[in-house]
Amino acid sequence: MAPAASVVTVSAVVAGCGNGVVTPGSAQEAYDRGVEAYDRGKYTRAIEHLRTALDFGRTSPLAADAQLTLARAYKGDRQYLLAGNEYTRFIEFYRSDERVPQAAYERIQTYAALSPPYDLDQTDTERAIDYIRLYIAQYPESPQAPEAAALLTDLREKLAQKRYNNGRLYQRRELYEAAVVYYESVLQNYPTSAYADDAMLGALSAQVEFARASVISRQAERYDEALAKYDRFITLFPSSPLVREAEDLYSQAYDARQAVPETTAERAGQ
């Protein structure tokens, strides 16, 4: 019976070798194989070995190295969500490790990579922004802090663009009141955005159309709101290339406001 068992054992080993999978006998062996695969750009294989190394326990001397390399392997493999999770594990499990600031920076890179085009859901963008703000707050003197700040600006610009385009969409659908809300949210949340003056002009334009489409009894107050938006535009963006368009809209609103019957205007103000 013993020879038969030997045959089975040998067959299993041969089969394992045939599949290219050899179970490492120690955490060190698994880690070494993982690092070798990572250095060769074989990220999928690296992930397998590094996870095996961590299966031996997260308190071993090489566990921190394995955890960080695992996060980087996922990042290299463009599995950004998993990479972000592994970076977070490294940061939380090995708080005293001197590489935590670098890991935190690499984590924001992974979440930024998940940020989709502006016209899609921006949950991942908002999460990336949260991590970037956390990084800048924790490591303001880091040499990578300026890069993080630039990335923050880019992502916030994407959110501003989404809100601005939502305003345009509602305006095209003649949902003027909703359009005004979205345009003004750009000013409220992203006042330094490149879309700020466009959004203010959009709010003015949508307000003029909203007043024009209103019943007579509401036109006066809504044209007055349009005139107030023009004043705000000129105050905030006196040098904007959009000033001429704002002036044209002001003229339309002013003339239309003057044409509203005075009795109607008085009634609207009551």
N, C-alpha and C positions, 0 to 999 in steps of 0.2 A: 504493500500500500504506500510506503514511503516514496518509492520512485515515481508513482503516479502523481503524488502531491508536488514533487519537484518539477514534473513536466508542466503542471498547471501554473506553478509559480513562474517558471521560465517563460511560458507562453504569455502570461500577463505582462511581464516586463517587456518582452518583445513587442507586444501589441501596443503598450504604452509608448515605446520608442517609435513605433511606426506612425503613431498619431502625432509625433512631435511634442508630446507632453510628458515631462519627467517631473515627478513630484519632488521638490527639494526637501532635504532632510533637516534643514535648520532655517531659522529666520535670516541668518547671515547669508546663506546660500541663495535664498529667494530674493533677498535685497540686492545682492551682487548681480544676479541675473536681470533683475528689474532695471538697475542702473545701466547695465550694458545695453539692454534693449532700448532704453530711453535715449542714451547717447547716440544710438544708431538711427533714431527716429522711428523705431518700431513701437509706437505708443500703445497699441492694443496689447501686444505681448508684455510690454512694461507694466501696464495696468494689472494684468493677471498676476505677475510675479510680486508686485508691490503689495497687492491686496493679500496675497498669501503670506508675505512677510509680516503684515500687520495682524494676520490671524494668529500668529504666535504670541501676540500681546502688545499692548501699546505702552508698556512700561520698560521695554528692553532698551538698551543704549542706542540702538539704531532706529527705534520707532519714529522719532521725530523726523529723521532724515527720510525714512520711507514715506511718512505722511506727506511731507512737502513735495517730494518727488512724484508721488501719486497725483497730487493736485496739478502739478506741472504737466504730467503725462496726459491727464484729461484735457488740459488746456491746449496742449500740442495736438491732441486728437480732435479738437474743436467741439468737445462735449462740454460746453461752457457751463451749463447748469450744474453738472456733476463736479466740474472743476471748482466752481464757487463753493459748493458744499464741502469739498475736501479742504479748501483753503480755510474755511470757517472752522472746521475741526482742528486744523493745525493751530490756528490762532487761539482757540479756546482751550485746547488740551495742553499746549506748550507756551503758556503766556510769558514765561521768563526767557524764552529763546530769543537770541539777538536777531534772528531772521524774521520775527513777527512783523516789523514795519514793511519789509520787502514783500512778505506774503500778503499783507493787507493791500499793498499797491497792486500786486498781481490779481488779487481778488476783484478790485474795481475794474481792471481791464477785462476780466472774464464777463462781468455783468454788463459792461458797456458793449461788449461784443454781441450780447443777446438783444440789444436795443434794435427794434425793427424800423423800417421806413416810417416817416411821420404819419402816414395815413392809416396805419394799423394801430392796434391796441398798444398803449404805451406803459403798461404795468412794469415791464422789465426796465424801461428807461427810468421810471420813477424809482425803482429799487436801486438801480445803479447810482442815481443821484444821491440817494440816502447813504449809500456806502462811501461815496466820494466825500460827502460832507463830513461823515464820521472820520474818514482818513485825515482830512485837512485839519479837523479839530484836534485829533490826537497827535498828529505829526506835522505841526505848522512849519517847523524848521527843516523838514526833510528836503533833500535836494530834488525830490520828485514832486514836491507839493505844487510848484508852478505847472507841471504837466497835468497834475490832477485838476487844478483850477481851470486849465484850458479845456480839459475834457468835460468838466462840469458846465462850462459855458456852451460847448457844442451841444450837449444833451438838452440843456434848458432851451436852446434855440429851436431844437426839434419840437419840444412841447409847445413853444410859442407858435411855431409854424402850424402845428395841428389845430390849435385854437383859432388861429387866423383863418385857416381854410374852412373850418367848421362855420365860422361867421359868413364867409363867402357862399358856402353851400346853402345856408338858411336864407341868405339874401336872394340868391337865385330862385329859391322856392317861394319867394315872397313872404317868408316868415320873418318879417322885419324886426319885430320886438326881440325874438330869439337871437337874431343876427347881432343886434346891438349888444346883447348880454355877452356873447362870445367875443366880439371885438374888444369890448371894454375889459374883459378878463385878461386879455393880453397886456393891456396897460397896467392892470392891477398886479398881476403876478410876474410879468417880465418887462418892466419899464425900460430896461436898457437893451432890449432885443432889437435886432435889425428890422423886425416887423412892427415895432411900436408905432411909428408914424403912419404906416399903412393901416394898422388896426384903428387908429384914431380917425383917419379919413374914412375908413369903412363904417365906423360907428356914426359919423356925421352923415354919410350917404344913406345908410339904412334908416336913420332917424328922419331924414327928409322924405324918403319914400313912405315911411310909416305914417308920417303926418299927412302926406298927400292922399294916402289910401284910407284915412280915418273918416268917420262921420263928421259932418260940419261942426257939431258941438264940441268935438275934441281936437280939432285942428289947431286952434290958437295955441293951446298949451304945448302941443307936440312940436309945432314950429318953434316955439320959444325954447324948447329943449334942444332943438337942432342949432339954434343961434348960440346957445350956451356951449354946445360942443365945439362950434367953430372957435369961440373965444378960448376954449381950453386947448384946442389944436395950436392956435397961434402962440399961446403962452408956452406950451411945451416944446413946440418944434418950429420956431420962427425962421430957421434956415433950411427947412426941409424942401426938397425939390417938389413936394406935393402941395406947396402953399397955393399955387395957382388953382389947382383943382378944388382946394378947400374954399378959396374965394368964390369960385363959380357956384359951389353948393350953398355958400352963404347968401349969395345974391338970389338964388332960387328960393331959399327959405324966407329971406326977408321980403321979397316981392309977394310970395304966397301968403305970408303972415299979414301983410298990409291989405291983401285982398279979402281976408276973412271979415265978414260983417261985424261991425263993432258990437252990436247987441249980442251976437253969438259969442264974441270974445269975452264980453262981460259975464255972460251966463256961464261960460266955461270956467271962469275964475271964481265963481261963487262956491 
